[in-house]
Amino acid sequence: MTSPVDKPALNLSRIAIHAVLLLAVLLYLVPLVVMLLTSFKTPEDIGSGNLLSWPAAFTGIGWAKAWSTVNGYFLNSILITVPAVLISTAIGALNGYVLSMWRFRGSQLFFGLLLFGCFLPFQTVLLPASFTLGKLGLASTTSGLVLVHVVYGLAFTTLFFRNYYVSIPEALVKAARLDGAGFFTIFGRIILPMSTPIIMVCLIWQFTQIWNDFLFGVVFSSGDSQPITVALNNLVNTSTGAKEYNVDMAAAMIAGLPTLLVYVVAGKYFVRGLTAGAVKG
Amino acid sequence: MATLELRNVHKTYGAGLPDTLKDIQLAIKDGEFLILVGPSGCGKSTLMNCIAGLESISGGAILIDDEDVSGMSPKDRDIAMVFQSYALYPTMNVRDNIAFGLKIRKMSQAAIDEEVARVAKLLQIEHLLGRKPGQLSGGQQQRVAMGRALARRPKIYLFDEPLSNLDAKLRVEMRTEIKLMHQRLKTTTVYVTHDQIEAMTLGDKVAVMKDGIIQQFGTPQQIYNDPANLFVASFIGSPPMNFIPVRLMKQDGRVLALLDSGQARCELPLGVAADELEGREIILGVRPEQISLGAAEGNGMPAIRAEVQVTEPTGPDLLVFVTLNQAKVCCRLAPDVACRVGDSLNLQLDPARVLLFDARSGERLDLAASGTAIKDNVTRFKGR
C-alpha cells in the first residue's frame, strides 16, 4: 500500500507548475551566466560570439586586470563597511535595549520619530550631511563616510533590535535588577547573549546596504578614498579606449562577492531572526 | 529576616489617572508570610513591584526593619523575587542562574560554589545544575527560580504568582513545598496570588485587595469567618459564600429574615437592632458548609424545605443547589446523603453564623453589637 503522499501524481498541472518555475529560475540566472561567461572570455571572443556562447578558451586576464584596477577601492570599501556595520549595529542594540526595557517618558514618541529615518530617501540627507561633515572637518575622508553610514543606518538597526527585544519578557530585566545588576551588566550578560539571531540580521542588512551604497560613496568621497561601487562605475564608464567587457564583468563580480559571502555564511540566521519577533508576538 | 511595614503607600501613574494603589497600610512581623490576594487588576502585583523597588511609589513609605527603603534601588533593599514567568536567564545554565546575583555582589568563588550547592540540595535540583532553562520542565524551572531567590539569603522573599503556570497537580505539590520551605527558613515573605486557596493555606496574614485598596488585612481565619465586606466574603472561599437577598420583619422586638424556597417559608431570627436596618436592602451571606441537613422532627433551629435542583458530588462533599429567595444557594452536605434532583430537603441555617451585608455599599452589618437575646437562643439550640 502506498499513500498518495509518498508518490505525488505526475499529472499535467504539476508538470506545468514545475515548467513555469524552471523557466523563472533560468530567466533569473541569465544575467549571472552572461557575466560569468563574459568575464572569462578574451576581448576578441566577446566581439565575435554572442552573449551566451561558451568562451573559446577560459582566460583569467579579465579578472587579473579588474583586480589590479579595483583592489585599492576594494580595501576602501572594507575600511568603510566593517567599522560602519559594527558601530551602527552596536549602537542600534543599545538603542533597542533602552527603548524596549528602560522606557522613559516619551520613549514611544522618540521611537516613532526614529522610524521616520527608515523612510528618508538618501537624496534628502546629502546636503545636510555634507554640511555637517564640512563643519567636522571630515569631508572626503573615510571616517566621514563611516559616520554618514552609521547615522543613516541607526534607524534600521534600532528598529531591528527594539522589535526583537520587546518579545523578551521584562521580568528578566527585573530579576537581574534584583540580583543587583546594573544597566550595562544586564545588557552585556543577559540581553546580548540572547541576541545572536538579530545581530546576524543586522550585520547582513547593514553590510549589504553599506557595501552596495553608491550615492553616499560618490558624494562624500573623492579620489583614492572612494569605495568599490564608485570605482566600478568609473571603470565601466570610461569613454577612452576600447570597451573591455571582460574586465567590467570581472570587476562587477569582485564588487558583488563579499555580500554573497555574507549571505552564505550568515544567511540561515537571516530568516530566523526576521521572523523571531513576529512569531512570539 | 526582617519586618516589613507599609505606611500610607500611594501609587499613581500620572496626574488625572486613577490611583493604582490607595493608602496601603500594613505591617508584618519578622518571619511572617503575607499574602496579597485579589482579582487581576487590583494592584497586588504593582504593590509587590513597589516593595521590590522596581516601581517607585508616589507617596507614603516602605520600611524594612524600620528603615525607610522607598528611595533605595532594588539591589540595595536586599530582596529576592520569584516571578510568575520564572524569568530565568535563558543563555545561562542553572548553576550560573543561581550564582548570577552572588557574582554581581562580588562573593568569592568558593563561597558561591558553597551557596549554590546548599540551595541545590535544599531544592533537590543538584542533577540539573548543568542544564539550560530551556531543557527544564515547568516544575523544574520553578524550583530553579526559587533557588535563585534563596541563594542570597535576602531579608525578604517576594513571590509573584509563582504557581500559576503549573498544572493543577504540581501546583498543589509546590504549594506544600513552599510552605515547608518557609517553616524551615522562617524568612519574611510576601506572596502575590489570585488564588484564594493559596491565600488561605499559605498565609500567616492575608491582605485582600480590590481597586488598589486593601479591603481587609488579617489572618486567614479572620478573613474567612469575619469578612469585612461583601467583596471579601465573595472572594474567599470555594465554593463561594451564598448571598441571599432578604426582607426583614420585626416581631416581638426581634428581627426576622424571611426565606422562601418556593415550597416553604421560614423566619430566621437575626441579632440586629431593627431601626438600624430600616429601609435598607439587606443581603444575607451564608457559607455552603454552614447549611446543614435538619433532623426530621427538628431541633429547634429554624429549617426550610427546598427542592434540589442540581447535585455535584465532589468526592469528599456533596454540593446541592437549591433556590432561596430567587437566589441560587449551594449547600455542602456529607457525601452519603441520598438525594436526587427534585427531592425536597429540610435545610437549616445557623442564625449565629450568617452574615449580613448592606446591598448598596457592600458593607458588613455588625450582628454582635445588639442581639444578646439571639445569642441566648443559639446557645439553647446548641444545648439540645
HADDOCK unambig.tbl for C-alpha pairs under 7 A between the chains (distance, minus, plus):
assign (segid A and resid 171 and name CA) (segid B and resid 83 and name CA) 6.97 0.50 0.50
assign (segid A and resid 171 and name CA) (segid B and resid 87 and name CA) 5.51 0.50 0.50
assign (segid A and resid 172 and name CA) (segid B and resid 87 and name CA) 4.77 0.50 0.50
assign (segid A and resid 172 and name CA) (segid B and resid 88 and name CA) 6.81 0.50 0.50
assign (segid A and resid 172 and name CA) (segid B and resid 89 and name CA) 6.73 0.50 0.50
assign (segid A and resid 174 and name CA) (segid B and resid 54 and name CA) 6.80 0.50 0.50
assign (segid A and resid 175 and name CA) (segid B and resid 87 and name CA) 6.60 0.50 0.50
assign (segid A and resid 177 and name CA) (segid B and resid 74 and name CA) 6.46 0.50 0.50
assign (segid A and resid 177 and name CA) (segid B and resid 75 and name CA) 6.39 0.50 0.50
assign (segid A and resid 178 and name CA) (segid B and resid 74 and name CA) 5.38 0.50 0.50
assign (segid A and resid 178 and name CA) (segid B and resid 75 and name CA) 5.16 0.50 0.50
assign (segid A and resid 178 and name CA) (segid B and resid 79 and name CA) 6.86 0.50 0.50
assign (segid A and resid 178 and name CA) (segid B and resid 80 and name CA) 6.27 0.50 0.50
assign (segid A and resid 179 and name CA) (segid B and resid 75 and name CA) 6.44 0.50 0.50
assign (segid A and resid 179 and name CA) (segid B and resid 101 and name CA) 4.29 0.50 0.50
assign (segid A and resid 180 and name CA) (segid B and resid 75 and name CA) 4.44 0.50 0.50
assign (segid A and resid 180 and name CA) (segid B and resid 101 and name CA) 6.21 0.50 0.50
assign (segid A and resid 180 and name CA) (segid B and resid 104 and name CA) 6.20 0.50 0.50
assign (segid A and resid 180 and name CA) (segid B and resid 105 and name CA) 6.98 0.50 0.50
assign (segid A and resid 181 and name CA) (segid B and resid 104 and name CA) 6.26 0.50 0.50
assign (segid A and resid 190 and name CA) (segid B and resid 89 and name CA) 6.53 0.50 0.50
assign (segid A and resid 193 and name CA) (segid B and resid 91 and name CA) 6.42 0.50 0.50
assign (segid A and resid 194 and name CA) (segid B and resid 91 and name CA) 6.42 0.50 0.50
